[in-house]
Each structure stands twice: as C-alpha cells, then as structure tokens.
Amino acid sequence: MEQEPKLEQAFNEKGETISPILPEGVKNFMIDIDGTICDDIPNEEPERMGTVLPYPDALKIINKWYDEGHIITFFTSRTEEHRAITEEWLQKHQFRYHGLLMGKPRGGNYHWIDNHIVKATRFKGKFTDLVVKTKEIEVFRS
C-alpha cells in the first residue's frame, strides 16, 4: 500500500473549515473485489480466494488509474478473517492500491449517502476507461 496524495483545505458557504478534499482531478476509487476484479468467491469458500485469477482488464485499468495519481481502495464483503489471504492475492497479482476495507455489507442493492459527491459505476463484465453519461438517479427531496 502506498501513501495518498496531500489533501487540500476546504470551506463551507459560511467560510468554516470542513473535511479536506483531494486535489482537482484526483478520484477516490472504491472498488469491490469478488465479481468485479475476479470471479465472485463467497466468504464461505475462502480456499478459492488464493487461487482465483484476476480479470486482466481490471488489473490493467486499476494500475493505470493508480499510476495517474488516483486513490485506489478495495472495499470488499470479505471479513477481517480473510484479510491476509486477500492482501497476499493482491500482492501476488501486482495490484497497486492505497487501502483495503473489509466487511462491506453483503447482499448488494447499495445506496450510498454521503456529504461528498458520489459517482457509481456498476461493473458489468469489463474494465475500460470511463466515459461520461447522464442517468436518472434518486436524490433527497428539496
């Protein structure tokens, strides 16, 4: 794991200090592991976690984003019990990343609510460069 870029001071509309932000153009990628960068391995079959092969396009694009200065954090439903095998697997396949968060809730149907801008991209079988599209989303009523 590597050091993240320096955060910049930020202020709200009243001029009060708020949580710092990344420099312009730097993205904070939160990337699932099972079913996204490799085949979907359930927690109930941890013996497969060390032998599954990564999706080559995922490895290539994620390492490209890392080299471009973006933050790569893997966010997985694997438990802390699976941390060592997961870190070994990421290292063995030469994924470059900054962080690994274990214990994402299982079951899908995620709805992320945050005070920062959140963009979501559903993985559907292939990593490529990202393109901008406009889609309908759910938001809080004004």
Secondary structure as GFF3:
##gff-version 3
##sequence-region A 1 142
A	DSSP	beta_strand	8	11	.	.	.	ID=ss1
A	DSSP	beta_strand	17	21	.	.	.	ID=ss2
A	DSSP	beta_strand	28	31	.	.	.	ID=ss3
A	DSSP	three_ten_helix	46	48	.	.	.	ID=ss4
A	DSSP	alpha_helix	56	67	.	.	.	ID=ss5
A	DSSP	beta_strand	71	75	.	.	.	ID=ss6
A	DSSP	three_ten_helix	80	82	.	.	.	ID=ss7
A	DSSP	alpha_helix	83	92	.	.	.	ID=ss8
A	DSSP	beta_strand	99	101	.	.	.	ID=ss9
###
